[in-house]
């Protein structure tokens, strides 16, 4: 008989404890011990010690099996276990990270905490345990087609359909619901949600919220119509991934030097500015032919497919110098210029911002952040066992993603949801735009440094999204490289890892629909390719989502700066626009209010937050990976300090990529 000392830690979250019976068995290379009861009452936040006398010779310890069963009363309450520690008869400590809920009458096997990859020397029992774990996971994490041509998603219609460990914590869900309740209460008391009238005065839009405001949203409401601020948003707004350097004016956008002379100066030649790399283009041709709604609140809706030319002036301001509200030039599609009347130029910029809203919400935010993060989450649970180092590396960055996505698919993108109420794109249009974006998607566009270079924006000044993003990308890449090289000693160990290859292949198939032209890998053959891939995944799930989500209220609370829909046709001639015609074109009171309430809720991260690099769940138990984590955290602190020092000198700070405010995962 051998004595094993066991420690079991219960989470501190409310209701983490249990009145059910908790038992344990130890699994070694020679077999499994008999089940022994530990307790029938575990309180939240407790750490309990036990002694087990094991008669069997189980050999080297591999796993622990935890059992939860009803005791006395038929009450089922889920139990949250943080970890199990076992000291074997010769005094060796074994750590078993759990960090999950155990629900129902069930038994769950948890492997020893050291990260490991399969190799030819892996024992049969060891391999069988990993295989059984993944088979069980695939029964729970099932794919379904979201829509033709779109990434696949989890087969769940509501949060209640999700695995218990994918659901919001009580704290987070409660915080989310309180935010929703309070924001709806304020606008409800004002009667805004029932008014389908147009705004009578542009300043009345500020009355949607009195209490929910930010310093930046106030500044946006004052500066929204400035050309310099319009251009600034292409670099540091809510969707800073659109513009490209323009070396030649497109044939379907016949802008001439004489047209823009008033903007660039009579002594400045447009062709020279093109050659000098000072001209940029925002082209929304991806919207061409995308279906839109017939009406919102009984009013017909319209959308344009604009092109906008921008110029970096000698003071390094990015200024719009020409706007065409369509892809086909002609008398009915005039090119609007800053020298036109104030309201002509203002309306042209509003139309561009409307197109920007569609692209941002549907492609940059929904597709490239939320839907891709869901694919990464699903594939990780289905193809990587708990003690795989890639699983351990990624799991903090997948927290709550399935819950927020399931909620969003119902409440935001579902029938009668927010998109239906405010977005000019129809439900069919949203899916068509996602499909088109998927067809144009490239792997390099998902990697920040390559995307910046491809758009020719390596040197444009005051591009804080690029500068901050590059620092974070490089810190992540160094962190990931250290972790990968700790476990993968050669390229061969990468391409011979069957679990890793199955994970990459499933992401390619279910996420990127096996589109070979995209360059998305279906397998990985080298250590460097794995580092790049994992850096992309982590950046997408954390920093990139923060960049396109956290500032939504800041930039969209003032609705004319980001109108989700427009209810008057675009102008076909100059000199006909007035402030009244702009008010008639903008979304009505109800649509505006729904939009502003929505972006407030999406910008306000609920409680139970975990910032970038914060890993309280210690999935890595070895000393060396813990050193790498600490180094990563220290580097992120340095980056945060640099960003904050710069922002002290800015009237409009860019803080969305400050590591101290970036959430580890897509959780809102």
Secondary structure by P-SEA (a helix, b strand, c coil): cbbbbbbbbbbcccccccccbbbbbbbcccccccccccccccccbbbbbbccccccccccccbbbbbbbbccccbbbbbbbcbbbbbcccbbbbbbbbcccccccbbbbbccccbbbbcccccaaaaaaaaaaaaaaaacbbbbbccccbbbbccccccccccccccccaaaaaaaaaaaaaaaaaaaaaccccccccccccccccccccccccaaaaaaaaccccaaaaaaaacccccccccccccccccccccccccccccccccccaaaaaaaccbbbbccccccccccccccccccccccbbbbbbbbccccbbbbcbbbccccccccbbbbcccccaaaaaaaaaaaaaaaaaaaaccccccccaaaaaaaaaaaaaccccccaaaaaccccccaaaaaaaaaacccccccccccccccccaaaaaaaaaaaaaacccccccaaaaaaaacccccccaaaaaaaaaaaaaaaaaaaaaaaaccccaaaaaacaaaaaaaaaaaacccccccccccccccccaaaaaaaaaaaaaaacaaaaaaccccccccccccccccccccccccccccccaaaaaaacccaaaaaaaaaaaaaaacccccccccccccccccccaaaaaaaaaaaaaaaaaaaaaaaaaaaccccccccccccccccccc
